Structures are given as C-alpha cells and as structure tokens.
C-alpha cells in the first residue's frame, strides 16, 4: 500500500489559520489553539490509514471528518487526501461552501 499524502487547499489553510487565531485572541492564550491543532493533526494521521473514516456528504466524493466542534471536509484521489475546508459546525449551515 502506498503512503497517502494530505494536501490542504488554500481555502482550508486560511480557514484553519483563522480558527486558531480566533481562539488565541478570544482566550488571550494559545493553549487551546495548540491543543486543537494537535487534535487535527492526530486525526489526519488516522485518516491517512483509514481514508473512509469520515461520513459521506451530499457532494459526490467528499467526506466529512468530525473533530470536536469542527468538520474537516476532504476528498480522496488515489493516494492523495485533499482537505477542501474546515468548518465550525456551530455556524449557520446556509453559509457553508465546501468546494
């Protein structure tokens, strides 16, 4: 079995940065942001071994992996896992655009 590689879309990278920055500013500390970032990385390593771990979405080929209050939307492409977006599930779902 070939090793799968994680690729973050530009939108997903920006959103991840914004989420971590928000918690740094809101909490006046980076402790939670570090914990959340570690959890995301840990779950991504698990996703590399078990790519169908996330639940199917209405968009063909896109799955959602729940990480605390967030959903990481990704797509499998041979040996690549493309992270399209990370979404805070406490937000209005009408504003969600995955791809």
Secondary structure, 3 states (H helix, E strand, C coil): CCCCEEEECHHHHHHHHHHHHHHHHHHCCCHHHHHHHHHHHHHHHHHHHCCCCCEECCCCCEEEEEECCEEEEEEEECCEEEEEEEEECCCCHHHCCCC
